[in-house]
Amino acid sequence: MPLGSVESHLFSRVMLPLPWSTRMKIALGAARGLAFLHEAEKPVIYRDFKTSNILLDEEYNAKLSDFGLAKDGPVGDKSHVSTRIMGTYGYAAPEYIMTGHLTAMSDVYSYGVVLLELLTGRKSLDRSRPVREQTLTDWAFPLLAHRKKVLGIVDPRLAADDYPVKAVHKTAMLAYHCLSRNPKARPLMRDIVATLEPLQQQPQPQPELVVEVSQLHS
């Protein structure tokens, strides 16, 4: 993919920070990908959703990659798939780590982590930060439901006028629900898509360049 991974853009020290509108576009595109997998005729659980596995085309459209850990979802009366615990620390759902029981809600938790990364510009796990801030979910989760505090965790590389405050609050609450310790309380991916669609910003039209006729002949 021409623009590489979301990880390479989001955490780069040399590239310009991703604008808020681009982050929301990526969040929606990735959510649509997971929703497609979860609602396929034979449901698929992605199991390794993270920023390094979301690739971008030349227009920043998100594409899911690396299905090496993907599993067929539960069928019939089964509520979960029992499997060896695999994935990436910092993104894996706590109940999956504890029990090995894999459900679509495991992906929803991982999606919540990625949404947090897009919101804060921080990695899911960063050993270079103070101990209490090293695991992103531990640091950010308690702040997500507080309207004033959540504005303090937005990626500081974004200018205050770059993002709509209402959209930040809605994104934060969406991440809050995705990261619920109770898997049954997490939203379905289709509901996440429905929440994100109204938050997409339309690109602003470029001002037309007006050239006087006299200039053309000078």
VENJOJO-V523668 format. One record per backbone hydrogen bond with DSSP energy under -0.5 kcal/mol. CO is the residue of the C=O (numbers start at 1). NH is the residue of the N-H. If there is no record, write none. Layout:
BEGIN
co	nh
CO	NH
CO	NH
END
This chain:
BEGIN
co	nh
1	4
4	56
5	9
6	10
7	11
9	12
19	23
20	24
21	25
22	26
23	27
24	28
25	29
26	30
27	31
28	32
29	33
30	34
31	35
32	36
33	37
34	38
35	39
37	40
37	44
41	43
43	73
44	46
45	71
48	50
50	53
51	6
51	7
51	54
53	55
53	65
54	6
55	63
56	3
57	60
61	57
63	55
67	70
71	45
75	78
81	83
81	102
84	86
88	91
88	92
93	97
94	98
95	99
95	101
96	100
100	83
100	102
102	81
103	106
103	107
104	107
104	108
105	109
106	110
107	111
108	112
109	113
110	114
111	115
112	116
113	117
114	118
115	119
116	120
117	121
119	155
124	136
126	129
130	133
130	134
131	134
134	126
134	136
135	139
136	140
137	141
140	143
140	144
141	144
143	146
145	147
146	150
147	151
148	151
149	152
150	153
151	154
155	158
159	162
160	163
164	168
165	169
166	170
167	171
168	172
169	173
170	174
171	175
172	176
173	177
174	178
175	179
177	180
181	183
182	185
183	186
188	191
188	192
189	193
190	194
191	195
192	196
193	197
194	198
196	199
197	200
208	210
209	211
212	215
212	216
213	217
215	218
END
